[in-house]
Amino acid sequence: MELKLALVQMTTQLGNVAANLEKHLYFIEQARKQGAGLVVFPELSLTGYVLQDLAPTVAHRPTEDDPIFRPLLEASHELDLMVGFVDEDLRHRFYIASAYLSGGRVIHVHHKVYLPTYGLFDEGRFFAWGDSIRAFDTRFGRVGMLICEDFWHASPPYLLWLDGADLLLLSSASPGRGLNHGEKFESTRWVEQVTRSYASLFTIFVAHVNRVGYEDGLNFWGGSVIFDPRGEMVAQAPYHEEALLVSSLDLNLLKRVRARLPLLRDERTALVQRELMRILQSERTLG
């Protein structure tokens, strides 16, 4: 089985959801012309990143009667989509979110579970924490979605792997931080290293899409990339410029790699559960 995957490495207009939607529809059409079956957008692709007090004004519900999601759901009849947005629940809490759309339906919504509030980040002041990490079924197999800081922690990718995900879709609005040798920021080097490691350790496909451009003094570096279950790079977009990266993934590679390297077969989940309970009990005792 083959998946033609498109990563949209784009700039956004802060707070201008209508303009960002038009850009989504443009890239979706370009990806459709190239035969893509799944198109993936960066973190907060519909809104921009440094929202702060703007968050309530740009929030949308991923439903058919929402004016922003209606055309996206219509487009999802031809190809699957993952888009980044601000979600609002019924009690008016706001979440950094990704939605997976297919066949005119919302298949899954992920709320960002780790909100960085350190250094140049201030997400915890303006957004609620997500409290669920779940894989979900698509026509291309079982998928997991994570948003930026989520995959700076080892547990979310591990949980999605145990929950059956064979494709991790990682979205970021990752600004450059730290100087490194050559053209890369230190944060660029780290993200590429860890995403490759997840592909190798979990014998899965990993696709990371990052936005580009400048916003409120932040420089988003792009460099979107796809790794296969061997940890080999399939394709990478350029740094610091918009790009539509389209690549064909041979999903049968999962079987071939796992026959040779049965890490999933040998994972001892009951042992992990038992030791986690012991650690948590020790923490409660010490507290």
Protein Blocks (a to p, Z undefined) as FASTA:
>chain_A
ZZddddddddddehilmlmmmmmmmmmmmmmmnopabdcddehklnojmlmlmmmmmgcc
ddfklmklmmmmmmmmmpccddddddddfkopacddddddeehiafbdcddfbdcdehjb
cklmmpccdfbdcddddfkbccdddehjlmmpfklmmmmmmnopabdcdddddddehjae
hjbdfklmmmmmmmmmmmmmnopaddddddedjeehiacekjpacddfkopafbdcdehi
acdddddddfklmmmmmmmmcmklmpcfklmmmmmmmmmmmmmmmZZ
